[in-house]
Amino acid sequence: MAKAKDPTAGMTEAQKAYEAKRAAKAGMSLEKWLAQKQKAAAKTARTTASPAAKPKRKTGLLGRLLGRARGEG
């Protein structure tokens, strides 16, 4: 069985204290709080990872005229 990585491994003591305070305020243990926070971050990353592509706008009058003057089309 693989052991789960310690979520507080890369944190400083001040960061651990801050997260412990937030966890206590939410009524959770530090480990449960960090797991919930990590799940929420992953969910947010999934939803923002693939933004909908905007349709290409039609070129305006000035843009078309300048394009003709340049010989683009």
C-alpha positions in Angstrom: 0.0 0.0 0.0 1.3 3.5 -0.9 1.4 6.1 1.8 -0.4 9.3 1.2 1.8 12.3 0.9 1.9 14.6 3.9 0.0 17.8 2.8 1.9 20.0 5.3 5.3 18.8 4.0 6.2 22.0 2.1 4.7 24.4 4.6 6.4 26.6 7.0 5.4 26.7 10.6 3.5 30.0 10.1 1.6 28.5 7.2 0.7 25.4 9.2 -0.5 27.6 12.1 -2.6 29.7 9.7 -4.2 26.7 8.1 -4.8 25.1 11.5 -6.6 28.2 12.6 -8.8 28.2 9.5 -9.5 24.5 10.0 -10.4 25.0 13.7 -12.7 27.8 12.7 -14.4 25.5 10.2 -14.6 22.7 12.8 -12.3 20.3 11.0 -8.9 18.7 11.5 -6.0 20.2 9.7 -5.6 17.1 7.4 -9.3 17.1 6.5 -9.2 20.9 5.9 -6.2 20.6 3.6 -7.8 17.7 1.7 -11.0 19.6 1.2 -8.9 22.7 0.1 -7.0 20.5 -2.4 -10.2 19.0 -3.9 -11.7 22.5 -4.3 -8.5 23.7 -6.1 -8.5 20.7 -8.4 -12.2 21.3 -9.2 -11.5 25.0 -10.0 -8.5 24.0 -12.1 -10.6 21.6 -14.2 -13.3 24.2 -14.8 -10.9 26.9 -15.8 -8.5 24.7 -17.8 -10.6 24.8 -21.0 -12.3 28.1 -21.5 -14.8 28.2 -24.4 -13.3 29.5 -27.6 -14.8 32.8 -28.7 -16.1 33.0 -32.3 -13.9 35.1 -34.6 -15.4 38.6 -35.1 -16.2 39.9 -38.5 -13.8 42.5 -39.7 -15.2 46.1 -39.5 -15.4 48.5 -42.3 -12.1 50.2 -41.6 -10.3 46.9 -41.2 -11.7 45.7 -44.6 -10.7 49.0 -46.3 -7.2 48.9 -44.8 -6.8 45.2 -45.8 -7.7 46.1 -49.4 -5.3 49.0 -49.4 -2.5 46.6 -48.2 -3.5 44.0 -50.8 -4.5 41.4 -48.2 -7.8 40.5 -49.7 
